[in-house]
Amino acid sequence: MSWTAPSENVAPADAISVSALIGRAKAALERALPLCWVNGEISGFKRAASGHCYFDLKDDAAQIACVLYRNRAALIGFELKDGAQVELRVRPAIYEPRGSLQFAVEQARLAGVGRLYEAFLRLKAKLEAEGVFGDDLKRALPAVPRRIGLITSTKAAALADMLRVLRDRWPRAGVILYAASVQGANAPSELLSALNAANTRAECDVLIIGRGGGSMEDLWAFNDEALTRAVAASTIPIVSAVGHEIDFTLCDFAADARAPTPTAAAAMVTPSRHDMIAYVANCNDAIYGAMRRRLDQLGERLDRTSARLVGSRALLAPWREALLRKQGRLQRALLSLQPTQRARVNAVQQRLMRTLRQAEMVQGRAAQWRPRLDAAFAAVLSAQHMRLQTTRQALALLNPLNVLNRGYALVLDSAGQAITDASAVDVGTALHIRVQHGNIDALVTKTDTA
């Protein structure tokens, strides 16, 4: 190829530097190609020592070079690797030292997540418009559940975490597992069957449905429409605990309560053992106070009845003495009376004697009152004593302090408050530990909130 000199009639254009040319190209690219989503397969993935990631995104016909800077890479919630099908939000950039075109990644998601999220929003809006998530459908969780149902997989790590928390916080509650898959094509139908079984059998006071964390696809079973409607219609209160705190599913909105994690759900449905110890102690004081007041009332009634009996004897004594005096006078008068008059006097005397006998009968009945009242009071006192003993035995059976007999300990701070969280104390804090036989004073040398 020959080179032709420019015509002398054409004015030569000013030459620009390579850097200026790259700058113009970069500005033109940014104007013509703003941020956009692009999908493809990752190839040649590398993570530099700086933390930046470099790879190609390709399809069957083309590929582009991509860079994911360290601060953006920290926000990606899944593993980037060769062969992964992804959707990237990118902006064009020119690497000036080589003049090469590359695309800077601002956001990344697994392929298909965008469509899943759009489906999630559409179904959420539909159910919300129907009132499925309405507050009027929410039920209060029981304060002290007797049985707790868990709807999750037998292989889920969350199951062991929930069982541990339930055992530590409220070991008296029974736990029933309704096993179901929590991931995969069969998970929605299995979860629905488990929930229906729990409602049909009606053996639990509260249910927890959930699993550990995962991607949106992993948690998708808990966005199933039929399952969501069943959660809202459940006759048993339900706590939804799916994934981590940042994860939300439709079951979370339909449930009576939502917990950020399965472990938190187990704590939500159980009472604190230390709170129950204080509650039982208050009930014990109230029962003993009521018994003391009742016994005092019975004692006062007995005293008043005894006083009335003593008063009745004193009230009858003057009448008895008067009758005896009149009887004596009549007997003396009879000796001096004529037979007719004597007969009349005898009749009067007999009437007086009947009156005297009636008075004696009244006095005898009064004398009988005292032992009967004594026996009645003794019977009442014995019955109240038996009720008190029965109450004591029942309280002893329910007293959470009895767990100390099984090797547990009650840890208190210097103010006498129960310690339930390792983060509530510092190294060097003085603790008072109560065990089955005695007390232990200790100092904190190390804490572990894990």
Buried (B, 14 or more C-beta within 10 A) or exposed (E): EEEEEEEEEEEEEEEEEEEEEBBEBBEEBBEEEEEEEBBBBBBEBEBEEEEBBBBBBBEEEEBBBBBBBEEBBEEBEBEBEEEBEBBBBBBBBBEEEEEEBBBBBBBBBBBBBBEBEEEBEEBBEEBEEEEBBEEEEBBEBBEEBEBBBBBBBEEBEBBEBBBEBBEBBBBBBEBBBBBBBBBEEEBBBBBBBBBEBBBEEEEBBBBBBBBBBBBBBBBBBBBBEEBBBBBBEBEBBBBBBBBEEEBBBBBBBBBBBBBBBBBBBBBBBBBBBBEBBEBBBEEBEEBBEEBEEBBEEBEEEBEEBBEEBEEBEEEBEEBEEEBEEBBEEBEEEBEEBEEEEBEEBEEEBEEBEEEBEEBEEBBEEBEEBEEEBEEEBEEBBEEBEEEBEEBEEEBEEEBBBEBBEEEBEBBBBEEEEBBEEEEEBEEEBEBBBBEEEEEEEEEBEEEEEE
